[in-house]
Amino acid sequence: MENELKVEGIELMGNHVKDKLKSCGTGVKINGLAKIAKPEVVELHDNCRLGDFTFIYGGVRVVIGKHTDFQPHARIWGGGTCVIGDRVNIGPGTTLLTAKYLHESGQIMVDGMENGESTMEYGLCEIGNDAYLGANCVVMPVKIGEGAIVAASSFVTHNLKPWGIYAGNPAKRIGWREKPSDEMLNEINSRE
């Protein structure tokens, strides 16, 4: 048909991308307006969900754990590595960065420059099981410990301890969260 609508990049969106992933578990839900660039390095584990307008740039490697939920407009960006545990919430509009520009003397800080004109440092953004990130957070290449809570609009520039509650710019610990009992965690893990 001559008048057929063609959308460039649709093969990287929604369920069209599942067969291009490095691995895709059972029950994975990728909403139709979610997009994954470099899907060949992305692993989605069982029952994870990517909301509309989620964007994942695969970079070196991306792993998203079981029952992890990316809310709309959340993204992984930077070209490095991102490893996210099981049962993690990534709030709407949250950005997980896997690289940063080095502001070397006399260099430009933008993608696409010739070698030596711009310098990127690729890293690892790692989030432990049962963590919760609120809306519109920005996370640099750091480690967020198991069960940590990051309040909405926080800027995470350093590693966060397990089961801590963090807020602010830069994010600082404002409290502790009680860890679920071993019995509850064992029950949850036995169902997976």
Secondary structure, 3 states (H helix, E strand, C coil): CCCCCCCCCHHHEHHHHHHHCCEECCCCEECCCCEEECHHHEEECCCCEECCCCEEECCCEEEECCCCEECCCCEEECCCEEEECCCCEECCCCEEECEEEECCCCCCCCCCCCECCEEEEECEEEECCCCEECCCCEECCCEECCCCEECCCCEECCCECCCEEEECCCCEEEEECCCCCHHHHHHHHHHC
